[in-house]
Amino acid sequence: MTSAATAYKSPLQQMTQTTPTCLWNDSASIAELTDSISHGAVGATCNPVIALSALKDEMGTWKPRIAELIREMPSATEDQIGWKLIEELSVRAAELLRPAFEKHRGRNGRLSIQTDPRNFRSSEAILEQTVRFSKLAPNMIVKIPATRAGIPAIEEATYRGVSINATVSFTLPQCVAVAEAVERGLKRREKEGKPIADMGPVCTIMVGRLDDWMKKVAEKESVLVDPGIFEWAGVAVFKKTYRLFKERGYRIRLLSAAFRNHMHWSQLIGGDVVISPPHAWQVRINASGIAAVPRIDEPVDPGIVGELQERFPDFRRAYTEGGLGVDEFDGYGATRRTLRQFIGAVADLDALVRDFVVPNPDK
């Protein structure tokens, strides 16, 4: 007889075991990823902010390795050592996901490593790093920003057989541009008889960061709206984009990231999509008692969508196909804010390594 304790399934286990929705962990931390896998996670994502946090949280593990790298790379800059740490952090996490990678034949079980955000304006620099990162482990997926230069890099990387994760992405127009670029890359491979069955591209929508931007616009422009309306902005864009992707048969999945509320999980359950919460959010979700009920096809209240469209041109641009041209991606508010934070995290990583390379004599 099965006990109540063994029969219980956490909300995330309910989702992963009863719906096509996949769970990825938004961290390369070994401890966090291990726990997430126990609840059904079959992938992990990372970015400069998350990588820096993981290194700090596990400094007891990484401090000796930093000292070794300084000895092994006597002429390296702090930047080069910092990126070497990110690579090694990612490879360690990728190893935990190898069983899922083999089980899912490449569609899941991948560790998402992000290209240097400072290269967001150079297709060539993005592509060069993407190809190199893809070879760090068999189950790497490489993050490329959905910027003007990132879109052609996504097509070319896909053509070369690299599974990509489009990031710095908040809007339907960005997602369509990404999906079309991936399709072009896949078709080029198919035309040449190259395999695509083991590829697993995804396109991230940073739903919470779109919500953040709407709140910032309202603050800057002194716009007053009903409480809670902004929490639906990212969800509305995600659901509409998901419907469009299904209609067109794009061979890329959407991924929900940048959590700000539980709807960034609960409202998107049921679709053939990836949900990638930070570990702290997974703990909160599992303690919430919220049932993992499919809601992806439930429309957002038209009144909420209508008010967002009417009051905020930047929401219309995010929600409407053609609302942004590729040349406008880099100038979108949420894009600029996120790039600045990611680039700042790289600088912070440099500072962390600097304290080992050139210890402060005043401390």
VENQUI-V950624 format. One record per backbone hydrogen bond with DSSP energy under -0.5 kcal/mol. NH is the residue of the N-H (numbers start at 0). CO is the residue of the C=O. Records with the same first field share a line. If there is no record, write none. Layout:
NH=CO / CO
This chain:
6=2
7=3
13=9
14=10
15=11
16=12
17=13
18=14
21=272
22=39
23=21 / 274
24=42
25=276
26=24
32=28
33=29
34=30
35=31
36=32
37=33
38=34 / 35
39=36
40=35
41=22
43=109
44=24
50=46
51=47
52=48
53=49
54=50
55=51
56=52
57=53
58=55
60=57
61=57
62=58
64=60
65=61
66=62
67=63
68=64
69=65
70=66
71=67
72=68
75=72
80=76
81=77
82=78
83=79
84=80
85=81
86=82
87=83
88=84
89=85
90=86
91=87
92=88
93=89
94=90
95=91 / 92
96=92 / 93
97=94
100=96
101=97
102=98
103=99
104=101
105=100
106=103
108=41
109=41
110=138
111=43 / 109
112=110 / 140
114=142
118=115
119=116
121=118
122=120
125=121
126=122
127=123
128=124
129=125
130=126
131=127
132=128
133=129
134=130 / 131
135=132
139=136
140=110
141=162
142=112
143=164
145=166
146=144
148=119
150=146
151=147
152=148
153=149
154=150
155=151
156=152
157=153
158=154
159=155
160=157
161=156
164=141
165=201
166=143
171=317
174=170
175=171
176=172
177=173
178=174
179=175
180=176
181=177
182=178
183=179
184=180
185=181
186=182
187=183
188=184
189=185
190=186
191=187
192=189
193=188
198=195
201=163
202=252
203=165
204=254
205=168 / 203
206=204 / 256
207=256 / 257
208=205
209=205
210=206
211=207
212=208
213=209
214=210
215=211
216=212
217=213
218=214
219=215
220=216
221=217 / 218
222=217
224=222
228=225
230=227
231=228
232=229
235=231
236=232
237=233
238=234
239=235
240=236
241=237
242=238
243=239
244=240
245=241
246=242
247=243
248=244
249=244
251=249
252=200
254=202
255=273
256=204 / 254
263=260
264=261
265=261
266=262
267=264
268=265
270=267
272=270
273=253
274=21
275=255
280=277
281=277
282=278
283=279
284=280
285=281
286=282
287=283 / 284
288=284
292=290
294=268
295=268
297=294
298=296
303=300
304=300
305=301
306=302
307=303
308=304
309=305
310=306
311=307
314=311
315=311
316=312
317=313
318=314
319=315
322=319
327=324
328=324 / 325
330=327
331=327 / 328
335=331
336=332
337=333
338=334
339=335
340=336
341=337
342=338
343=339
344=340
345=341
346=342
347=343
348=344
349=345
350=346
351=347
352=348
353=349
354=350
355=352
356=352
357=353
360=358
362=359
